[in-house]
Amino acid sequence: MSISSKSNQVIIIYSIGLHKRDLPLILKIQEFFDGIGKISFYKDAVQYIVANANNIEVTIIPNFDTYSLCGNKLLNYLI
């Protein structure tokens, strides 16, 4: 989550970045989330990105409410 310096709008983005050799895992994650989001490549990395706030609210957040995280990731999620 960030705040745009130009418009003061809150921007929410869910992303997972991995090495490009893990593309099959990224594709499975996208499939798990009903195909939403996009996959981007940069050098040796692949990134799964969901930037649509409605998709995050309807699909991503309920997943983490059902299957809770552990440790620092849980604390960050709760914030």
N, C-alpha and C positions, 0 to 999 in steps of 0.2 A: 504494500500500500504506500502510496506517495501522494503529495499534494503538488499540483501543477503551479509553478511559479508565475505563469502567465494569467491563469484564470482562477486560481485558488480552489479548483475542483479537486476532490479526492479521487485518486485513480487506484483501482484495485486490480491486481494481476496475480494469478496463480501460475507458477512456473516450476518446472523440474529440469535441471540441466545435468547431463551425463556425457561421458565420452562417446564418440560416434559409434564405437563398437557395440554400445548398448542400445542402438536404434530399435532392435526387436522389442526390448522392454518398454521403450517410450511408446511404440506403436500399440502394445498391449494396454498400457495405461490409458491412452487415448480411446481405445476400443472400450475399456471398462467404463469410461465416462461418456458412453454413447456417441463417440466420434466428435465431440465438441472440441474446440481449440484448434491450434495449428502447431506444426512442427517446423522448427527453424534449424539451420545448420550454420556453424561458424567454426572454421578451421577444423580442429579435432573434436568439436563438441556438437551435441544435438540437444535441442531444448524444446520441451512441450510447454506451450503457453495458452492460457485461457484468460482473455482480457475483457470478455463481455460480463458485466456485473450481474446480469440476470442469470447467465449460465453458472456463475460462481455461487450465487445465492440458491439456485434451484438444484444444482447437481453436485458441486464440489463440497460446499459446507455441510449438507446433510450427511455426506459420506464420513466426514470427520466427526460429526456428532454421533454417528453409529459406531464407527471404528476409531476409538480415541487414540491419540498419539501418546508418546511417553517422553519424560524428561523435559529438556529445554524446548523441544518442538511443541509440546503440549502448552507450556507457559506462553510461548509466542502466539500460538493459536488462540488461546483464551484472551489475549490482549486484543 
